[in-house]
Amino acid sequence: MPSASELIDVDRYPVHRPGSPGYEALVERCREQLRTAGACELPGFLRPEVVERLAGESTRLAPDAHHHEGKATPYLELPSPDWPPEHPRQSWNPFSLAALAYDQIPADSLLRVLYDWDTLKDFLAAALGKRELHRYSDPLGALSLNVMEDGDECEWHFDQADFVVSIALQDAEEGGDFLYVPLVRSPEDENYDGVKRVLSGEREPTRIPMTPGTLLLFEGRHSIHCVSSTRGATPRLVALLAYDTKPGTCASELLQKSRYGRVLRPEA
Protein backbone atom coordinates (compact mmCIF):
# COMPACT_ATOMS: atom_id res chain seq x y z
CA MET A 1 0.00 0.00 0.00
CA PRO A 2 1.60 3.31 -1.05
CA SER A 3 1.76 6.19 1.38
CA ALA A 4 -0.55 9.15 0.91
CA SER A 5 2.28 11.43 -0.19
CA GLU A 6 3.05 9.00 -3.05
CA LEU A 7 -0.45 9.50 -4.45
CA ILE A 8 -0.08 13.26 -4.87
CA ASP A 9 2.23 15.20 -7.19
CA VAL A 10 4.06 16.73 -4.23
CA ASP A 11 6.64 18.38 -6.47
CA ARG A 12 3.85 20.53 -7.86
CA TYR A 13 1.74 20.61 -4.69
CA PRO A 14 3.99 20.33 -1.59
CA VAL A 15 1.15 19.71 0.85
CA HIS A 16 3.49 17.56 2.98
CA ARG A 17 5.86 20.44 3.77
CA PRO A 18 3.98 22.95 5.94
CA GLY A 19 5.95 26.09 6.60
CA SER A 20 8.02 25.78 3.44
CA PRO A 21 7.93 28.61 0.85
CA GLY A 22 6.23 26.32 -1.67
CA TYR A 23 3.56 25.31 0.82
CA GLU A 24 2.84 28.90 1.87
CA ALA A 25 2.64 30.03 -1.76
CA LEU A 26 0.20 27.21 -2.53
CA VAL A 27 -1.99 28.09 0.45
CA GLU A 28 -2.07 31.75 -0.56
CA ARG A 29 -2.91 30.80 -4.15
CA CYS A 30 -5.86 28.73 -2.94
CA ARG A 31 -7.13 31.44 -0.63
CA GLU A 32 -6.89 34.08 -3.36
CA GLN A 33 -8.86 31.95 -5.81
CA LEU A 34 -11.51 31.26 -3.19
CA ARG A 35 -11.75 34.97 -2.32
CA THR A 36 -12.16 36.11 -5.90
CA ALA A 37 -13.97 33.19 -7.54
CA GLY A 38 -15.43 31.01 -4.77
CA ALA A 39 -13.50 28.02 -6.14
CA CYS A 40 -9.93 26.76 -6.28
CA GLU A 41 -8.88 24.23 -8.92
CA LEU A 42 -5.67 22.17 -8.52
CA PRO A 43 -5.24 20.20 -11.76
CA GLY A 44 -2.94 17.18 -11.71
CA PHE A 45 -3.18 16.92 -7.93
CA LEU A 46 -3.14 13.12 -8.11
CA ARG A 47 -0.46 11.30 -10.07
CA PRO A 48 -1.68 9.88 -13.42
CA GLU A 49 -1.11 6.25 -12.40
CA VAL A 50 -3.11 6.85 -9.21
CA VAL A 51 -5.99 8.35 -11.18
CA GLU A 52 -5.98 5.33 -13.48
CA ARG A 53 -6.09 2.92 -10.55
CA LEU A 54 -8.84 4.83 -8.75
CA ALA A 55 -10.92 5.16 -11.92
CA GLY A 56 -10.74 1.39 -12.44
CA GLU A 57 -11.64 0.66 -8.83
CA SER A 58 -14.50 3.16 -8.84
CA THR A 59 -15.89 1.83 -12.12
CA ARG A 60 -16.11 -1.63 -10.54
CA LEU A 61 -17.89 -0.19 -7.49
CA ALA A 62 -20.25 2.13 -9.41
CA PRO A 63 -23.01 -0.47 -10.02
CA ASP A 64 -23.55 -0.61 -6.23
CA ALA A 65 -24.21 3.15 -5.98
CA HIS A 66 -27.70 4.26 -5.01
CA HIS A 67 -29.40 6.10 -7.87
CA HIS A 68 -31.78 8.89 -6.97
CA GLU A 69 -33.69 11.33 -9.14
CA GLY A 70 -36.43 13.87 -8.86
CA LYS A 71 -36.82 17.63 -8.75
CA ALA A 72 -35.41 20.18 -6.31
CA THR A 73 -35.24 23.93 -5.82
CA PRO A 74 -31.93 25.84 -5.90
CA TYR A 75 -32.18 26.15 -2.12
CA LEU A 76 -32.62 22.39 -1.47
CA GLU A 77 -35.69 23.00 0.64
CA LEU A 78 -39.46 22.85 0.47
CA PRO A 79 -40.48 26.42 -0.37
CA SER A 80 -43.05 28.35 1.58
CA PRO A 81 -46.36 28.76 -0.28
CA ASP A 82 -46.04 32.47 0.44
CA TRP A 83 -43.47 32.79 -2.35
CA PRO A 84 -45.05 33.68 -5.75
CA PRO A 85 -44.81 31.03 -8.51
CA GLU A 86 -42.16 32.98 -10.48
CA HIS A 87 -39.85 33.35 -7.45
CA PRO A 88 -36.49 31.46 -7.57
CA ARG A 89 -37.43 29.64 -4.37
CA GLN A 90 -40.35 28.12 -6.29
CA SER A 91 -38.18 26.98 -9.20
CA TRP A 92 -38.12 23.17 -9.47
CA ASN A 93 -35.49 21.53 -11.67
CA PRO A 94 -34.69 17.87 -12.38
CA PHE A 95 -31.71 15.94 -11.04
CA SER A 96 -30.50 12.39 -11.57
CA LEU A 97 -27.32 10.83 -10.18
CA ALA A 98 -26.01 8.04 -7.96
CA ALA A 99 -23.88 7.93 -4.81
CA LEU A 100 -21.67 5.24 -3.32
CA ALA A 101 -21.41 5.50 0.47
CA TYR A 102 -18.36 5.49 2.72
CA ASP A 103 -19.03 1.99 4.03
CA GLN A 104 -19.08 0.67 0.45
CA ILE A 105 -15.56 1.91 -0.29
CA PRO A 106 -13.02 -0.85 0.48
CA ALA A 107 -10.74 -0.36 3.47
CA ASP A 108 -7.69 -0.75 1.22
CA SER A 109 -8.86 1.86 -1.30
CA LEU A 110 -6.42 4.65 -2.08
CA LEU A 111 -9.31 7.05 -1.51
CA ARG A 112 -9.33 6.03 2.14
CA VAL A 113 -5.57 6.50 2.33
CA LEU A 114 -6.02 10.09 1.16
CA TYR A 115 -9.02 10.81 3.36
CA ASP A 116 -7.36 9.42 6.49
CA TRP A 117 -4.15 11.43 5.99
CA ASP A 118 -4.00 14.18 8.60
CA THR A 119 -1.44 16.11 6.56
CA LEU A 120 -3.93 16.53 3.71
CA LYS A 121 -6.66 17.53 6.15
CA ASP A 122 -4.42 20.17 7.69
CA PHE A 123 -3.46 21.54 4.27
CA LEU A 124 -7.11 21.82 3.27
CA ALA A 125 -7.84 23.72 6.50
CA ALA A 126 -5.05 26.17 5.70
CA ALA A 127 -6.17 26.57 2.08
CA LEU A 128 -9.75 27.23 3.17
CA GLY A 129 -8.65 29.65 5.87
CA LYS A 130 -10.00 27.49 8.70
CA ARG A 131 -8.31 26.98 12.08
CA GLU A 132 -8.83 23.23 11.83
CA LEU A 133 -10.95 20.63 10.06
CA HIS A 134 -12.53 17.41 11.30
CA ARG A 135 -13.56 14.41 9.23
CA TYR A 136 -17.29 13.75 9.16
CA SER A 137 -18.63 11.22 11.62
CA ASP A 138 -21.23 10.23 9.03
CA PRO A 139 -20.81 6.48 8.34
CA LEU A 140 -22.31 6.97 4.87
CA GLY A 141 -21.28 10.46 3.81
CA ALA A 142 -17.79 10.93 5.25
CA LEU A 143 -16.24 9.79 1.98
CA SER A 144 -18.43 9.11 -1.03
CA LEU A 145 -18.37 8.63 -4.77
CA ASN A 146 -20.66 10.55 -7.11
CA VAL A 147 -21.60 8.53 -10.18
CA MET A 148 -23.27 10.11 -13.22
CA GLU A 149 -24.17 7.88 -16.14
CA ASP A 150 -25.80 8.52 -19.49
CA GLY A 151 -28.50 11.18 -19.12
CA ASP A 152 -27.76 12.07 -15.50
CA GLU A 153 -27.56 15.72 -14.40
CA CYS A 154 -27.33 17.86 -11.29
CA GLU A 155 -29.62 20.87 -11.05
CA TRP A 156 -28.68 24.48 -10.24
CA HIS A 157 -28.40 24.83 -6.47
CA PHE A 158 -26.62 26.37 -3.51
CA ASP A 159 -24.89 24.08 -1.01
CA GLN A 160 -25.97 23.92 2.60
CA ALA A 161 -22.36 23.35 3.69
CA ASP A 162 -19.74 26.08 3.64
CA PHE A 163 -17.36 24.17 1.38
CA VAL A 164 -16.91 20.96 -0.63
CA VAL A 165 -13.69 19.06 -1.35
CA SER A 166 -13.81 16.89 -4.47
CA ILE A 167 -11.38 14.92 -6.62
CA ALA A 168 -12.22 14.16 -10.25
CA LEU A 169 -11.50 10.55 -11.19
CA GLN A 170 -13.12 9.95 -14.57
CA ASP A 171 -14.86 12.05 -17.20
CA ALA A 172 -17.97 11.09 -19.13
CA GLU A 173 -17.75 10.80 -22.90
CA GLU A 174 -19.76 14.02 -23.24
CA GLY A 175 -21.01 16.65 -20.83
CA GLY A 176 -20.51 16.47 -17.09
CA ASP A 177 -18.93 19.92 -16.82
CA PHE A 178 -19.11 21.79 -13.53
CA LEU A 179 -20.86 25.14 -14.05
CA TYR A 180 -21.09 27.89 -11.47
CA VAL A 181 -21.70 31.59 -10.97
CA PRO A 182 -19.40 32.82 -8.21
CA LEU A 183 -20.67 34.66 -5.17
CA VAL A 184 -24.10 35.36 -6.64
CA ARG A 185 -25.52 35.86 -3.14
CA SER A 186 -24.18 36.84 0.28
CA PRO A 187 -25.33 36.65 3.91
CA GLU A 188 -26.56 40.23 3.52
CA ASP A 189 -28.24 39.92 0.11
CA GLU A 190 -30.01 36.91 -1.45
CA ASN A 191 -29.90 38.67 -4.83
CA TYR A 192 -33.00 36.91 -6.15
CA ASP A 193 -32.86 38.89 -9.40
CA GLY A 194 -29.34 37.59 -10.01
CA VAL A 195 -30.43 34.02 -9.26
CA LYS A 196 -33.35 34.36 -11.71
CA ARG A 197 -30.93 35.49 -14.42
CA VAL A 198 -28.83 32.37 -13.89
CA LEU A 199 -31.84 30.04 -13.93
CA SER A 200 -33.21 31.66 -17.10
CA GLY A 201 -29.87 31.37 -18.90
CA GLU A 202 -29.34 35.12 -19.11
CA ARG A 203 -26.05 34.99 -17.20
CA GLU A 204 -23.11 33.01 -18.57
CA PRO A 205 -21.63 30.69 -15.94
CA THR A 206 -18.00 29.81 -15.35
CA ARG A 207 -17.30 26.34 -16.73
CA ILE A 208 -14.78 23.92 -15.18
CA PRO A 209 -14.18 20.94 -17.47
CA MET A 210 -14.05 17.54 -15.81
CA THR A 211 -10.31 16.78 -15.71
CA PRO A 212 -9.35 13.54 -13.90
CA GLY A 213 -6.82 14.04 -11.11
CA THR A 214 -8.03 17.56 -10.26
CA LEU A 215 -8.74 18.54 -6.65
CA LEU A 216 -11.44 21.20 -6.39
CA LEU A 217 -12.20 23.35 -3.36
CA PHE A 218 -15.58 25.00 -3.75
CA GLU A 219 -17.53 27.32 -1.50
CA GLY A 220 -21.04 26.64 -2.75
CA ARG A 221 -23.16 28.24 -0.06
CA HIS A 222 -23.06 31.55 -1.96
CA SER A 223 -22.11 30.39 -5.48
CA ILE A 224 -24.90 28.70 -7.43
CA HIS A 225 -23.75 25.68 -9.44
CA CYS A 226 -24.77 22.60 -11.41
CA VAL A 227 -23.34 19.73 -13.46
CA SER A 228 -24.33 19.51 -17.11
CA SER A 229 -26.01 16.37 -18.40
CA THR A 230 -23.69 13.45 -19.12
CA ARG A 231 -23.75 11.36 -22.29
CA GLY A 232 -22.18 8.03 -23.23
CA ALA A 233 -21.34 4.68 -21.68
CA THR A 234 -18.46 5.94 -19.53
CA PRO A 235 -19.66 7.21 -16.12
CA ARG A 236 -18.50 10.49 -14.62
CA LEU A 237 -16.82 9.68 -11.29
CA VAL A 238 -16.01 12.20 -8.55
CA ALA A 239 -14.87 11.49 -4.98
CA LEU A 240 -16.24 13.75 -2.24
CA LEU A 241 -14.16 14.15 0.93
CA ALA A 242 -16.31 15.52 3.75
CA TYR A 243 -14.90 17.75 6.50
CA ASP A 244 -16.31 20.30 8.92
CA THR A 245 -14.90 22.89 11.27
CA LYS A 246 -16.55 21.11 14.21
CA PRO A 247 -16.29 17.44 15.20
CA GLY A 248 -19.13 14.93 15.08
CA THR A 249 -20.87 16.17 11.92
CA CYS A 250 -23.39 13.78 10.40
CA ALA A 251 -26.01 14.33 7.70
CA SER A 252 -29.66 14.18 8.64
CA GLU A 253 -31.58 10.93 8.32
CA LEU A 254 -33.60 12.52 5.51
CA LEU A 255 -30.47 13.39 3.54
CA GLN A 256 -28.94 9.95 4.10
CA LYS A 257 -32.13 8.25 2.93
CA SER A 258 -32.35 10.43 -0.17
CA ARG A 259 -28.70 10.20 -1.16
CA TYR A 260 -27.83 6.62 -0.19
CA GLY A 261 -31.21 4.91 0.03
CA ARG A 262 -30.75 3.98 3.69
CA VAL A 263 -30.05 5.43 7.11
CA LEU A 264 -27.03 4.65 9.26
CA ARG A 265 -26.21 6.75 12.32
CA PRO A 266 -22.81 7.05 14.05
CA GLU A 267 -22.12 4.64 16.87
CA ALA A 268 -22.58 6.26 20.28
C-alpha positions as CSV (number, residue, x, y, z in Angstrom):
1,M,0.0,0.0,0.0
2,P,1.6,3.3,-1.1
3,S,1.8,6.2,1.4
4,A,-0.6,9.2,0.9
5,S,2.3,11.4,-0.2
6,E,3.0,9.0,-3.0
7,L,-0.4,9.5,-4.4
8,I,-0.1,13.3,-4.9
9,D,2.2,15.2,-7.2
10,V,4.1,16.7,-4.2
11,D,6.6,18.4,-6.5
12,R,3.9,20.5,-7.9
13,Y,1.7,20.6,-4.7
14,P,4.0,20.3,-1.6
15,V,1.1,19.7,0.9
16,H,3.5,17.6,3.0
17,R,5.9,20.4,3.8
18,P,4.0,22.9,5.9
19,G,6.0,26.1,6.6
20,S,8.0,25.8,3.4
21,P,7.9,28.6,0.8
22,G,6.2,26.3,-1.7
23,Y,3.6,25.3,0.8
24,E,2.8,28.9,1.9
25,A,2.6,30.0,-1.8
26,L,0.2,27.2,-2.5
27,V,-2.0,28.1,0.5
28,E,-2.1,31.7,-0.6
29,R,-2.9,30.8,-4.1
30,C,-5.9,28.7,-2.9
31,R,-7.1,31.4,-0.6
32,E,-6.9,34.1,-3.4
33,Q,-8.9,31.9,-5.8
34,L,-11.5,31.3,-3.2
35,R,-11.8,35.0,-2.3
36,T,-12.2,36.1,-5.9
37,A,-14.0,33.2,-7.5
38,G,-15.4,31.0,-4.8
39,A,-13.5,28.0,-6.1
40,C,-9.9,26.8,-6.3
41,E,-8.9,24.2,-8.9
42,L,-5.7,22.2,-8.5
43,P,-5.2,20.2,-11.8
44,G,-2.9,17.2,-11.7
45,F,-3.2,16.9,-7.9
46,L,-3.1,13.1,-8.1
47,R,-0.5,11.3,-10.1
48,P,-1.7,9.9,-13.4
49,E,-1.1,6.2,-12.4
50,V,-3.1,6.8,-9.2
51,V,-6.0,8.4,-11.2
52,E,-6.0,5.3,-13.5
53,R,-6.1,2.9,-10.5
54,L,-8.8,4.8,-8.7
55,A,-10.9,5.2,-11.9
56,G,-10.7,1.4,-12.4
57,E,-11.6,0.7,-8.8
58,S,-14.5,3.2,-8.8
59,T,-15.9,1.8,-12.1
60,R,-16.1,-1.6,-10.5
61,L,-17.9,-0.2,-7.5
62,A,-20.2,2.1,-9.4
63,P,-23.0,-0.5,-10.0
64,D,-23.6,-0.6,-6.2
65,A,-24.2,3.1,-6.0
66,H,-27.7,4.3,-5.0
67,H,-29.4,6.1,-7.9
68,H,-31.8,8.9,-7.0
69,E,-33.7,11.3,-9.1
70,G,-36.4,13.9,-8.9
71,K,-36.8,17.6,-8.7
72,A,-35.4,20.2,-6.3
73,T,-35.2,23.9,-5.8
74,P,-31.9,25.8,-5.9
75,Y,-32.2,26.1,-2.1
76,L,-32.6,22.4,-1.5
77,E,-35.7,23.0,0.6
78,L,-39.5,22.9,0.5
79,P,-40.5,26.4,-0.4
80,S,-43.1,28.3,1.6
81,P,-46.4,28.8,-0.3
82,D,-46.0,32.5,0.4
83,W,-43.5,32.8,-2.4
84,P,-45.0,33.7,-5.8
85,P,-44.8,31.0,-8.5
86,E,-42.2,33.0,-10.5
87,H,-39.9,33.3,-7.4
88,P,-36.5,31.5,-7.6
89,R,-37.4,29.6,-4.4
90,Q,-40.3,28.1,-6.3
91,S,-38.2,27.0,-9.2
92,W,-38.1,23.2,-9.5
93,N,-35.5,21.5,-11.7
94,P,-34.7,17.9,-12.4
95,F,-31.7,15.9,-11.0
96,S,-30.5,12.4,-11.6
97,L,-27.3,10.8,-10.2
98,A,-26.0,8.0,-8.0
99,A,-23.9,7.9,-4.8
100,L,-21.7,5.2,-3.3
101,A,-21.4,5.5,0.5
102,Y,-18.4,5.5,2.7
103,D,-19.0,2.0,4.0
104,Q,-19.1,0.7,0.4
105,I,-15.6,1.9,-0.3
106,P,-13.0,-0.9,0.5
107,A,-10.7,-0.4,3.5
108,D,-7.7,-0.7,1.2
109,S,-8.9,1.9,-1.3
110,L,-6.4,4.6,-2.1
111,L,-9.3,7.0,-1.5
112,R,-9.3,6.0,2.1
113,V,-5.6,6.5,2.3
114,L,-6.0,10.1,1.2
115,Y,-9.0,10.8,3.4
116,D,-7.4,9.4,6.5
117,W,-4.1,11.4,6.0
118,D,-4.0,14.2,8.6
119,T,-1.4,16.1,6.6
120,L,-3.9,16.5,3.7
121,K,-6.7,17.5,6.2
122,D,-4.4,20.2,7.7
123,F,-3.5,21.5,4.3
124,L,-7.1,21.8,3.3
125,A,-7.8,23.7,6.5
126,A,-5.0,26.2,5.7
127,A,-6.2,26.6,2.1
128,L,-9.7,27.2,3.2
129,G,-8.7,29.6,5.9
130,K,-10.0,27.5,8.7
131,R,-8.3,27.0,12.1
132,E,-8.8,23.2,11.8
133,L,-11.0,20.6,10.1
134,H,-12.5,17.4,11.3
135,R,-13.6,14.4,9.2
136,Y,-17.3,13.7,9.2
137,S,-18.6,11.2,11.6
138,D,-21.2,10.2,9.0
139,P,-20.8,6.5,8.3
140,L,-22.3,7.0,4.9
141,G,-21.3,10.5,3.8
142,A,-17.8,10.9,5.2
143,L,-16.2,9.8,2.0
144,S,-18.4,9.1,-1.0
145,L,-18.4,8.6,-4.8
146,N,-20.7,10.6,-7.1
147,V,-21.6,8.5,-10.2
148,M,-23.3,10.1,-13.2
149,E,-24.2,7.9,-16.1
150,D,-25.8,8.5,-19.5
151,G,-28.5,11.2,-19.1
152,D,-27.8,12.1,-15.5
153,E,-27.6,15.7,-14.4
154,C,-27.3,17.9,-11.3
155,E,-29.6,20.9,-11.1
156,W,-28.7,24.5,-10.2
157,H,-28.4,24.8,-6.5
158,F,-26.6,26.4,-3.5
159,D,-24.9,24.1,-1.0
160,Q,-26.0,23.9,2.6
161,A,-22.4,23.3,3.7
162,D,-19.7,26.1,3.6
163,F,-17.4,24.2,1.4
164,V,-16.9,21.0,-0.6
165,V,-13.7,19.1,-1.4
166,S,-13.8,16.9,-4.5
167,I,-11.4,14.9,-6.6
168,A,-12.2,14.2,-10.2
169,L,-11.5,10.5,-11.2
170,Q,-13.1,9.9,-14.6
171,D,-14.9,12.0,-17.2
172,A,-18.0,11.1,-19.1
173,E,-17.8,10.8,-22.9
174,E,-19.8,14.0,-23.2
175,G,-21.0,16.7,-20.8
176,G,-20.5,16.5,-17.1
177,D,-18.9,19.9,-16.8
178,F,-19.1,21.8,-13.5
179,L,-20.9,25.1,-14.0
180,Y,-21.1,27.9,-11.5
181,V,-21.7,31.6,-11.0
182,P,-19.4,32.8,-8.2
183,L,-20.7,34.7,-5.2
184,V,-24.1,35.4,-6.6
185,R,-25.5,35.9,-3.1
186,S,-24.2,36.8,0.3
187,P,-25.3,36.7,3.9
188,E,-26.6,40.2,3.5
189,D,-28.2,39.9,0.1
190,E,-30.0,36.9,-1.4
191,N,-29.9,38.7,-4.8
192,Y,-33.0,36.9,-6.1
193,D,-32.9,38.9,-9.4
194,G,-29.3,37.6,-10.0
195,V,-30.4,34.0,-9.3
196,K,-33.3,34.4,-11.7
197,R,-30.9,35.5,-14.4
198,V,-28.8,32.4,-13.9
199,L,-31.8,30.0,-13.9
200,S,-33.2,31.7,-17.1
201,G,-29.9,31.4,-18.9
202,E,-29.3,35.1,-19.1
203,R,-26.0,35.0,-17.2
204,E,-23.1,33.0,-18.6
205,P,-21.6,30.7,-15.9
206,T,-18.0,29.8,-15.3
207,R,-17.3,26.3,-16.7
208,I,-14.8,23.9,-15.2
209,P,-14.2,20.9,-17.5
210,M,-14.0,17.5,-15.8
211,T,-10.3,16.8,-15.7
212,P,-9.4,13.5,-13.9
213,G,-6.8,14.0,-11.1
214,T,-8.0,17.6,-10.3
215,L,-8.7,18.5,-6.7
216,L,-11.4,21.2,-6.4
217,L,-12.2,23.4,-3.4
218,F,-15.6,25.0,-3.7
219,E,-17.5,27.3,-1.5
220,G,-21.0,26.6,-2.8
221,R,-23.2,28.2,-0.1
222,H,-23.1,31.6,-2.0
223,S,-22.1,30.4,-5.5
224,I,-24.9,28.7,-7.4
225,H,-23.7,25.7,-9.4
226,C,-24.8,22.6,-11.4
227,V,-23.3,19.7,-13.5
228,S,-24.3,19.5,-17.1
229,S,-26.0,16.4,-18.4
230,T,-23.7,13.4,-19.1
231,R,-23.8,11.4,-22.3
232,G,-22.2,8.0,-23.2
233,A,-21.3,4.7,-21.7
234,T,-18.5,5.9,-19.5
235,P,-19.7,7.2,-16.1
236,R,-18.5,10.5,-14.6
237,L,-16.8,9.7,-11.3
238,V,-16.0,12.2,-8.6
239,A,-14.9,11.5,-5.0
240,L,-16.2,13.8,-2.2
241,L,-14.2,14.2,0.9
242,A,-16.3,15.5,3.8
243,Y,-14.9,17.8,6.5
244,D,-16.3,20.3,8.9
245,T,-14.9,22.9,11.3
246,K,-16.6,21.1,14.2
247,P,-16.3,17.4,15.2
248,G,-19.1,14.9,15.1
249,T,-20.9,16.2,11.9
250,C,-23.4,13.8,10.4
251,A,-26.0,14.3,7.7
252,S,-29.7,14.2,8.6
253,E,-31.6,10.9,8.3
254,L,-33.6,12.5,5.5
255,L,-30.5,13.4,3.5
256,Q,-28.9,9.9,4.1
257,K,-32.1,8.2,2.9
258,S,-32.3,10.4,-0.2
259,R,-28.7,10.2,-1.2
260,Y,-27.8,6.6,-0.2
261,G,-31.2,4.9,0.0
262,R,-30.8,4.0,3.7
263,V,-30.1,5.4,7.1
264,L,-27.0,4.6,9.3
265,R,-26.2,6.7,12.3
266,P,-22.8,7.0,14.0
267,E,-22.1,4.6,16.9
268,A,-22.6,6.3,20.3
